[in-house]
Amino acid sequence: MKIHHIAIWTFRLEEMKEFYTRYFKGISNEKYINPKKGFESYFLRFEGGTDLELMSRTDIRNTPIEENRRGLTHFAFSFESKEAVLQQTELLRSAGYTIAGEPRTSGDGYFESVVLDPDGNRIECVFKA
């Protein structure tokens, strides 16, 4: 068994699609639109076969994301080296994205950094030596 996809509600559908395709090499499908429900979405496919669904609907509330909330707290992208994590972190920093966790080695041996996507979701960039 493996995770098929993770879904995120967003009010910034196009900006989020651009973020994940540009900085994490996701491949997007054509936008799905259901005008009756006011729903739009993209599926992004990443190396290794896991998908991310970005969804927007006109009746979903815009509530701030808090770090210590219940439910999904982050998801992570695996990189091939410590240097690749550092390069990704600097690329995102130079593009103006918030680095919420500077590159470090965690207690479980991962080299990781944390960036916030355009909606404030925590995305980890990790390498396991």
PyMOL commands that place a pseudoatom at each C-alpha (Angstrom):
pseudoatom trace, name=CA, resn=MET, resi=1, chain=A, elem=C, hetatm=0, pos=[0.000, 0.000, 0.000]
pseudoatom trace, name=CA, resn=LYS, resi=2, chain=A, elem=C, hetatm=0, pos=[1.136, 3.580, -0.636]
pseudoatom trace, name=CA, resn=ILE, resi=3, chain=A, elem=C, hetatm=0, pos=[-0.347, 7.037, -0.315]
pseudoatom trace, name=CA, resn=HIS, resi=4, chain=A, elem=C, hetatm=0, pos=[-2.214, 7.899, -3.521]
pseudoatom trace, name=CA, resn=HIS, resi=5, chain=A, elem=C, hetatm=0, pos=[-2.651, 11.629, -2.928]
pseudoatom trace, name=CA, resn=ILE, resi=6, chain=A, elem=C, hetatm=0, pos=[-2.934, 14.413, -0.379]
pseudoatom trace, name=CA, resn=ALA, resi=7, chain=A, elem=C, hetatm=0, pos=[-5.444, 17.233, -0.914]
pseudoatom trace, name=CA, resn=ILE, resi=8, chain=A, elem=C, hetatm=0, pos=[-5.218, 20.878, 0.155]
pseudoatom trace, name=CA, resn=TRP, resi=9, chain=A, elem=C, hetatm=0, pos=[-7.974, 23.513, 0.098]
pseudoatom trace, name=CA, resn=THR, resi=10, chain=A, elem=C, hetatm=0, pos=[-6.683, 26.871, -1.129]
pseudoatom trace, name=CA, resn=PHE, resi=11, chain=A, elem=C, hetatm=0, pos=[-7.852, 30.321, -2.164]
pseudoatom trace, name=CA, resn=ARG, resi=12, chain=A, elem=C, hetatm=0, pos=[-4.669, 30.737, -4.231]
pseudoatom trace, name=CA, resn=LEU, resi=13, chain=A, elem=C, hetatm=0, pos=[-5.155, 27.874, -6.683]
pseudoatom trace, name=CA, resn=GLU, resi=14, chain=A, elem=C, hetatm=0, pos=[-2.958, 29.207, -9.494]
pseudoatom trace, name=CA, resn=GLU, resi=15, chain=A, elem=C, hetatm=0, pos=[-0.240, 30.478, -7.139]
pseudoatom trace, name=CA, resn=MET, resi=16, chain=A, elem=C, hetatm=0, pos=[-0.124, 27.135, -5.311]
pseudoatom trace, name=CA, resn=LYS, resi=17, chain=A, elem=C, hetatm=0, pos=[0.051, 25.229, -8.617]
pseudoatom trace, name=CA, resn=GLU, resi=18, chain=A, elem=C, hetatm=0, pos=[2.945, 27.426, -9.730]
pseudoatom trace, name=CA, resn=PHE, resi=19, chain=A, elem=C, hetatm=0, pos=[4.775, 26.911, -6.404]
pseudoatom trace, name=CA, resn=TYR, resi=20, chain=A, elem=C, hetatm=0, pos=[4.611, 23.115, -6.510]
pseudoatom trace, name=CA, resn=THR, resi=21, chain=A, elem=C, hetatm=0, pos=[5.341, 22.794, -10.223]
pseudoatom trace, name=CA, resn=ARG, resi=22, chain=A, elem=C, hetatm=0, pos=[8.208, 25.297, -10.250]
pseudoatom trace, name=CA, resn=TYR, resi=23, chain=A, elem=C, hetatm=0, pos=[9.976, 24.460, -6.989]
pseudoatom trace, name=CA, resn=PHE, resi=24, chain=A, elem=C, hetatm=0, pos=[9.117, 20.775, -6.492]
pseudoatom trace, name=CA, resn=LYS, resi=25, chain=A, elem=C, hetatm=0, pos=[8.807, 19.651, -10.142]
pseudoatom trace, name=CA, resn=GLY, resi=26, chain=A, elem=C, hetatm=0, pos=[5.182, 18.556, -9.922]
pseudoatom trace, name=CA, resn=ILE, resi=27, chain=A, elem=C, hetatm=0, pos=[3.498, 17.782, -13.241]
pseudoatom trace, name=CA, resn=SER, resi=28, chain=A, elem=C, hetatm=0, pos=[-0.005, 19.236, -13.421]
pseudoatom trace, name=CA, resn=ASN, resi=29, chain=A, elem=C, hetatm=0, pos=[-3.078, 17.974, -15.186]
pseudoatom trace, name=CA, resn=GLU, resi=30, chain=A, elem=C, hetatm=0, pos=[-5.532, 20.334, -16.870]
pseudoatom trace, name=CA, resn=LYS, resi=31, chain=A, elem=C, hetatm=0, pos=[-7.661, 22.281, -14.416]
pseudoatom trace, name=CA, resn=TYR, resi=32, chain=A, elem=C, hetatm=0, pos=[-10.893, 20.519, -13.454]
pseudoatom trace, name=CA, resn=ILE, resi=33, chain=A, elem=C, hetatm=0, pos=[-13.826, 22.920, -13.173]
pseudoatom trace, name=CA, resn=ASN, resi=34, chain=A, elem=C, hetatm=0, pos=[-17.292, 22.185, -11.805]
pseudoatom trace, name=CA, resn=PRO, resi=35, chain=A, elem=C, hetatm=0, pos=[-19.206, 25.486, -12.169]
pseudoatom trace, name=CA, resn=LYS, resi=36, chain=A, elem=C, hetatm=0, pos=[-22.326, 24.094, -10.473]
pseudoatom trace, name=CA, resn=LYS, resi=37, chain=A, elem=C, hetatm=0, pos=[-20.390, 23.542, -7.218]
pseudoatom trace, name=CA, resn=GLY, resi=38, chain=A, elem=C, hetatm=0, pos=[-17.975, 26.479, -7.677]
pseudoatom trace, name=CA, resn=PHE, resi=39, chain=A, elem=C, hetatm=0, pos=[-15.158, 23.912, -7.490]
pseudoatom trace, name=CA, resn=GLU, resi=40, chain=A, elem=C, hetatm=0, pos=[-11.797, 23.911, -9.291]
pseudoatom trace, name=CA, resn=SER, resi=41, chain=A, elem=C, hetatm=0, pos=[-8.794, 21.648, -8.821]
pseudoatom trace, name=CA, resn=TYR, resi=42, chain=A, elem=C, hetatm=0, pos=[-5.475, 20.439, -10.139]
pseudoatom trace, name=CA, resn=PHE, resi=43, chain=A, elem=C, hetatm=0, pos=[-3.744, 17.118, -9.571]
pseudoatom trace, name=CA, resn=LEU, resi=44, chain=A, elem=C, hetatm=0, pos=[0.043, 17.389, -9.451]
pseudoatom trace, name=CA, resn=ARG, resi=45, chain=A, elem=C, hetatm=0, pos=[2.138, 14.247, -9.884]
pseudoatom trace, name=CA, resn=PHE, resi=46, chain=A, elem=C, hetatm=0, pos=[5.577, 14.024, -8.283]
pseudoatom trace, name=CA, resn=GLU, resi=47, chain=A, elem=C, hetatm=0, pos=[8.512, 11.722, -8.893]
pseudoatom trace, name=CA, resn=GLY, resi=48, chain=A, elem=C, hetatm=0, pos=[7.783, 8.452, -7.177]
pseudoatom trace, name=CA, resn=GLY, resi=49, chain=A, elem=C, hetatm=0, pos=[4.087, 8.561, -8.054]
pseudoatom trace, name=CA, resn=THR, resi=50, chain=A, elem=C, hetatm=0, pos=[2.438, 10.463, -5.196]
pseudoatom trace, name=CA, resn=ASP, resi=51, chain=A, elem=C, hetatm=0, pos=[-0.085, 13.135, -6.160]
pseudoatom trace, name=CA, resn=LEU, resi=52, chain=A, elem=C, hetatm=0, pos=[-1.103, 16.399, -4.555]
pseudoatom trace, name=CA, resn=GLU, resi=53, chain=A, elem=C, hetatm=0, pos=[-4.601, 17.701, -5.221]
pseudoatom trace, name=CA, resn=LEU, resi=54, chain=A, elem=C, hetatm=0, pos=[-5.037, 21.460, -4.957]
pseudoatom trace, name=CA, resn=MET, resi=55, chain=A, elem=C, hetatm=0, pos=[-8.692, 22.393, -4.539]
pseudoatom trace, name=CA, resn=SER, resi=56, chain=A, elem=C, hetatm=0, pos=[-10.638, 25.632, -4.435]
pseudoatom trace, name=CA, resn=ARG, resi=57, chain=A, elem=C, hetatm=0, pos=[-14.339, 26.190, -3.843]
pseudoatom trace, name=CA, resn=THR, resi=58, chain=A, elem=C, hetatm=0, pos=[-16.208, 29.452, -3.446]
pseudoatom trace, name=CA, resn=ASP, resi=59, chain=A, elem=C, hetatm=0, pos=[-17.950, 28.472, -0.183]
pseudoatom trace, name=CA, resn=ILE, resi=60, chain=A, elem=C, hetatm=0, pos=[-14.868, 27.323, 1.776]
pseudoatom trace, name=CA, resn=ARG, resi=61, chain=A, elem=C, hetatm=0, pos=[-13.842, 29.693, 4.583]
pseudoatom trace, name=CA, resn=ASN, resi=62, chain=A, elem=C, hetatm=0, pos=[-10.449, 31.383, 4.628]
pseudoatom trace, name=CA, resn=THR, resi=63, chain=A, elem=C, hetatm=0, pos=[-9.090, 30.447, 8.062]
pseudoatom trace, name=CA, resn=PRO, resi=64, chain=A, elem=C, hetatm=0, pos=[-5.490, 31.021, 9.083]
pseudoatom trace, name=CA, resn=ILE, resi=65, chain=A, elem=C, hetatm=0, pos=[-3.213, 28.003, 9.347]
pseudoatom trace, name=CA, resn=GLU, resi=66, chain=A, elem=C, hetatm=0, pos=[-1.744, 27.509, 12.814]
pseudoatom trace, name=CA, resn=GLU, resi=67, chain=A, elem=C, hetatm=0, pos=[1.412, 25.493, 13.359]
pseudoatom trace, name=CA, resn=ASN, resi=68, chain=A, elem=C, hetatm=0, pos=[0.152, 23.414, 16.288]
pseudoatom trace, name=CA, resn=ARG, resi=69, chain=A, elem=C, hetatm=0, pos=[-3.292, 22.527, 14.988]
pseudoatom trace, name=CA, resn=ARG, resi=70, chain=A, elem=C, hetatm=0, pos=[-4.912, 19.132, 14.848]
pseudoatom trace, name=CA, resn=GLY, resi=71, chain=A, elem=C, hetatm=0, pos=[-4.720, 17.179, 11.622]
pseudoatom trace, name=CA, resn=LEU, resi=72, chain=A, elem=C, hetatm=0, pos=[-2.087, 17.262, 8.920]
pseudoatom trace, name=CA, resn=THR, resi=73, chain=A, elem=C, hetatm=0, pos=[0.836, 19.359, 10.125]
pseudoatom trace, name=CA, resn=HIS, resi=74, chain=A, elem=C, hetatm=0, pos=[3.281, 19.004, 7.208]
pseudoatom trace, name=CA, resn=PHE, resi=75, chain=A, elem=C, hetatm=0, pos=[4.402, 16.813, 4.370]
pseudoatom trace, name=CA, resn=ALA, resi=76, chain=A, elem=C, hetatm=0, pos=[7.918, 16.259, 3.120]
pseudoatom trace, name=CA, resn=PHE, resi=77, chain=A, elem=C, hetatm=0, pos=[9.851, 16.005, -0.127]
pseudoatom trace, name=CA, resn=SER, resi=78, chain=A, elem=C, hetatm=0, pos=[12.913, 13.771, -0.166]
pseudoatom trace, name=CA, resn=PHE, resi=79, chain=A, elem=C, hetatm=0, pos=[16.115, 15.055, -1.790]
pseudoatom trace, name=CA, resn=GLU, resi=80, chain=A, elem=C, hetatm=0, pos=[19.163, 13.158, -3.024]
pseudoatom trace, name=CA, resn=SER, resi=81, chain=A, elem=C, hetatm=0, pos=[21.730, 14.982, -0.873]
pseudoatom trace, name=CA, resn=LYS, resi=82, chain=A, elem=C, hetatm=0, pos=[22.322, 17.488, 1.909]
pseudoatom trace, name=CA, resn=GLU, resi=83, chain=A, elem=C, hetatm=0, pos=[23.554, 19.936, -0.731]
pseudoatom trace, name=CA, resn=ALA, resi=84, chain=A, elem=C, hetatm=0, pos=[20.286, 19.570, -2.661]
pseudoatom trace, name=CA, resn=VAL, resi=85, chain=A, elem=C, hetatm=0, pos=[18.319, 20.463, 0.503]
pseudoatom trace, name=CA, resn=LEU, resi=86, chain=A, elem=C, hetatm=0, pos=[20.530, 23.526, 0.991]
pseudoatom trace, name=CA, resn=GLN, resi=87, chain=A, elem=C, hetatm=0, pos=[20.107, 24.577, -2.659]
pseudoatom trace, name=CA, resn=GLN, resi=88, chain=A, elem=C, hetatm=0, pos=[16.327, 24.142, -2.493]
pseudoatom trace, name=CA, resn=THR, resi=89, chain=A, elem=C, hetatm=0, pos=[16.154, 26.144, 0.740]
pseudoatom trace, name=CA, resn=GLU, resi=90, chain=A, elem=C, hetatm=0, pos=[18.175, 29.009, -0.741]
pseudoatom trace, name=CA, resn=LEU, resi=91, chain=A, elem=C, hetatm=0, pos=[16.147, 28.944, -3.977]
pseudoatom trace, name=CA, resn=LEU, resi=92, chain=A, elem=C, hetatm=0, pos=[12.905, 29.286, -2.007]
pseudoatom trace, name=CA, resn=ARG, resi=93, chain=A, elem=C, hetatm=0, pos=[14.377, 31.947, 0.303]
pseudoatom trace, name=CA, resn=SER, resi=94, chain=A, elem=C, hetatm=0, pos=[15.573, 34.008, -2.680]
pseudoatom trace, name=CA, resn=ALA, resi=95, chain=A, elem=C, hetatm=0, pos=[12.108, 33.696, -4.260]
pseudoatom trace, name=CA, resn=GLY, resi=96, chain=A, elem=C, hetatm=0, pos=[10.641, 35.296, -1.112]
pseudoatom trace, name=CA, resn=TYR, resi=97, chain=A, elem=C, hetatm=0, pos=[9.152, 32.239, 0.589]
pseudoatom trace, name=CA, resn=THR, resi=98, chain=A, elem=C, hetatm=0, pos=[9.304, 31.923, 4.370]
pseudoatom trace, name=CA, resn=ILE, resi=99, chain=A, elem=C, hetatm=0, pos=[11.859, 29.473, 5.720]
pseudoatom trace, name=CA, resn=ALA, resi=100, chain=A, elem=C, hetatm=0, pos=[10.169, 28.286, 8.926]
pseudoatom trace, name=CA, resn=GLY, resi=101, chain=A, elem=C, hetatm=0, pos=[12.965, 25.907, 9.883]
pseudoatom trace, name=CA, resn=GLU, resi=102, chain=A, elem=C, hetatm=0, pos=[16.552, 26.567, 8.915]
pseudoatom trace, name=CA, resn=PRO, resi=103, chain=A, elem=C, hetatm=0, pos=[18.546, 23.600, 7.570]
pseudoatom trace, name=CA, resn=ARG, resi=104, chain=A, elem=C, hetatm=0, pos=[19.604, 21.290, 10.392]
pseudoatom trace, name=CA, resn=THR, resi=105, chain=A, elem=C, hetatm=0, pos=[20.143, 17.677, 11.309]
pseudoatom trace, name=CA, resn=SER, resi=106, chain=A, elem=C, hetatm=0, pos=[17.165, 16.385, 13.271]
pseudoatom trace, name=CA, resn=GLY, resi=107, chain=A, elem=C, hetatm=0, pos=[17.291, 14.005, 16.211]
pseudoatom trace, name=CA, resn=ASP, resi=108, chain=A, elem=C, hetatm=0, pos=[16.307, 11.109, 13.946]
pseudoatom trace, name=CA, resn=GLY, resi=109, chain=A, elem=C, hetatm=0, pos=[19.222, 11.750, 11.576]
pseudoatom trace, name=CA, resn=TYR, resi=110, chain=A, elem=C, hetatm=0, pos=[17.483, 13.618, 8.762]
pseudoatom trace, name=CA, resn=PHE, resi=111, chain=A, elem=C, hetatm=0, pos=[18.994, 16.759, 7.296]
pseudoatom trace, name=CA, resn=GLU, resi=112, chain=A, elem=C, hetatm=0, pos=[15.990, 18.996, 6.805]
pseudoatom trace, name=CA, resn=SER, resi=113, chain=A, elem=C, hetatm=0, pos=[14.592, 22.471, 6.330]
pseudoatom trace, name=CA, resn=VAL, resi=114, chain=A, elem=C, hetatm=0, pos=[11.010, 23.721, 6.467]
pseudoatom trace, name=CA, resn=VAL, resi=115, chain=A, elem=C, hetatm=0, pos=[9.430, 26.175, 4.025]
pseudoatom trace, name=CA, resn=LEU, resi=116, chain=A, elem=C, hetatm=0, pos=[5.923, 27.612, 4.016]
pseudoatom trace, name=CA, resn=ASP, resi=117, chain=A, elem=C, hetatm=0, pos=[3.963, 27.330, 0.782]
pseudoatom trace, name=CA, resn=PRO, resi=118, chain=A, elem=C, hetatm=0, pos=[1.875, 30.334, -0.383]
pseudoatom trace, name=CA, resn=ASP, resi=119, chain=A, elem=C, hetatm=0, pos=[-0.962, 29.322, 1.977]
pseudoatom trace, name=CA, resn=GLY, resi=120, chain=A, elem=C, hetatm=0, pos=[1.343, 28.760, 4.960]
pseudoatom trace, name=CA, resn=ASN, resi=121, chain=A, elem=C, hetatm=0, pos=[1.422, 24.948, 4.871]
pseudoatom trace, name=CA, resn=ARG, resi=122, chain=A, elem=C, hetatm=0, pos=[4.666, 23.515, 6.276]
pseudoatom trace, name=CA, resn=ILE, resi=123, chain=A, elem=C, hetatm=0, pos=[6.718, 21.667, 3.643]
pseudoatom trace, name=CA, resn=GLU, resi=124, chain=A, elem=C, hetatm=0, pos=[9.826, 19.785, 4.760]
pseudoatom trace, name=CA, resn=CYS, resi=125, chain=A, elem=C, hetatm=0, pos=[12.802, 19.287, 2.466]
pseudoatom trace, name=CA, resn=VAL, resi=126, chain=A, elem=C, hetatm=0, pos=[14.660, 16.224, 3.760]
pseudoatom trace, name=CA, resn=PHE, resi=127, chain=A, elem=C, hetatm=0, pos=[17.716, 14.061, 3.121]
pseudoatom trace, name=CA, resn=LYS, resi=128, chain=A, elem=C, hetatm=0, pos=[18.465, 10.884, 5.045]
pseudoatom trace, name=CA, resn=ALA, resi=129, chain=A, elem=C, hetatm=0, pos=[22.161, 10.076, 5.100]
for i in range(1, 129): cmd.bond("trace and resi %d" % i, "trace and resi %d" % (i + 1))
show_as sticks, trace
zoom trace
